[in-house]
Amino acid sequence: MERLRVDKWLWAARFFKSRSLASQAVEGGKVKVNGARVKPAREIRVGDRLEITLADTQWEITVAGLSDRRGPASVAQTLYQESESSRRRREAMREARRYQTEPAQALHGRPTKRDRRQLERLRGK
């Protein structure tokens, strides 16, 4: 196998849970091949560079192998090589999220009667 559809490869490499999610991501511009936006049917080869953006995580990888079957994660990890700068950036983002608190963490649903009274007092009503 010399070439494979990019959406099929992303699914086999376990970046997405389904092939349709991979296709949607490619169509939405979340995946670039060699720096250019592509369509899901674009064929990739060994050595192509991919930039994948998932939520706030960005991967820069090089295709090391092709597979059209989804196997175990240990096999999927052999299909690509992540750049060192990408790995460092992902680790830094993970550490930042680990120690950062969610701003809306304390908010749960509607304010209580007591909360509303305090808000009204604050607003001068």
Protein Blocks (a to p, Z undefined) as FASTA:
>chain_A
ZZdcfklmmmmnopafbfklmmmmmmnopaceehiacdfklccdehiacdddehjaccdd
ddfbdcfbdcdfklmmmmpccdfklmmmmmmmmmmmmmpccfklmpgcjadfklmmmmmm
mnoZZ
